[in-house]
């Protein structure tokens, strides 16, 4: 496959969730430009509506208008769909408010751990009834929180964000540390919106203020996790180049670019700028000859969502690639860790999981076989990327899951290939 063209990817999923939640807590209307319209973000909008927030219908090409208001206890359960971010950050928002809510999700989400958020929220004073061994469904009664100094045992932006949102809604201070630095979109939004948040040597601290959060306008950059799939297509292509415009290049999210560079790829950052407290750039990607590498534990928080696509890229490199300490992938939308390895083997590559490490051996044989996505959008897109290499014959068990984060992904794949043919 040859590539050519200029494309944009959907708005950043992580920022979209957080922007909706903060807009709901603000006084007055907020306008969110470039909000991701995937299923996960729609889940966050849905539960906010149940809590009494007015959100205009979410439509492509139109700013999402959110009118912040006082939250109230919902009439029914808050169903978070397949979105772990909706559930965990939603618990943080509810924890500081005098209301009661039952939180649940689909079968996949009900298998995912919530204890890492529940335990520190309980330490802050939230009353959470948990009858499912640290998993959904659960009932939370918020209000009456106390400040906390919390050392998280895991590097998790969702844990950190849940506690910051609880501190904001509960009007209490919080101090947080992590073993490794996780993505910092919540911290950047707090600072951008004038909230008293500070970071010093890896310690994040928030102090409540008498001033209320006012409505705001926010432009959301393109999601680098979505852009990574198109970058990978360009790197594995037979020729051409691809420009992806207005991608967020937050340093806590660009680990995927650093790893690709070590593997021999060249992805240029052009037209550097900033939007809404986030750095943005256009990414120019071209085909490259790749070599294996080692991805260490400290890098994983900055690229955890990109491990599947990096693994399929590694299967086309020369030599071996190892991803250390990626056990967290077992509790994503699927058992992502085991499925990446099993699916690579199913299409003729060499891959294995040893403990919490993933090993991939590169090769040149065209990948052929059936891939089980288990309804996981990252797996569907990663193996669709592998399906673009010469001679590939890959069948996905389903494609609908990509609507979670990148509804137009398969159209984009066709477009960048069609543009290259037309250019020739």
Helices and strands as residue ranges (DSSP letters): E 2-8, H 13-25, E 28-33, H 39-50, E 54-55, E 64-68, E 78-79, H 84-95, E 100-104, H 107-110, H 115-124, E 127-130, E 138-141, E 148-151, H 157-170, E 174-177, H 185-192, E 197-200, E 203-206, E 217-219, H 224-236, E 239-248, H 255-262, E 267-275, E 278-286, E 294-295, H 297-300, G 304-306, H 307-314, E 320-323, G 327-331, H 336-346, E 350-354, E 357-361, E 368-371, H 377-386, E 393-396, G 400-404, H 409-423
